[in-house]
């Protein structure tokens, strides 16, 4: 066991960054949250824009609803449509996405070091 493991076990709030990433940090959760910044979208719109399979997207949207990051609205007119949007909690992540995008612009550029960094990030995301 790592030296800090006992301290972390004794204090479950030792690292709020890790706790936050456990909630929003999966690849598909981040993709959906980022995509919903543009506004409310139907399930099939999200499926097209994210590239997620129906099963994956459905599971991710359920998880994000359980975490109170995404709202689901059902319109029962013919044809029935389901819409998803960010809650206030979900919208509070938008400045974080902006900061990550700015960081990526600065550090994941087209130069050799940036290309290697992009390849490393993509490799991790595809695991």
Secondary structure, 3 states (H helix, E strand, C coil): CCCCHHHHHHCCCCCHHHHHHHHHCCHHHHHHHHHHHHCCEEHHHHHHHHCCCHHHHHHHHHHHHHCCCEEEEEECCCCCEEEEEECHHHHCCHHHHHHHHHHHHHHCCCCHHHHHHHHHHHHHHCC
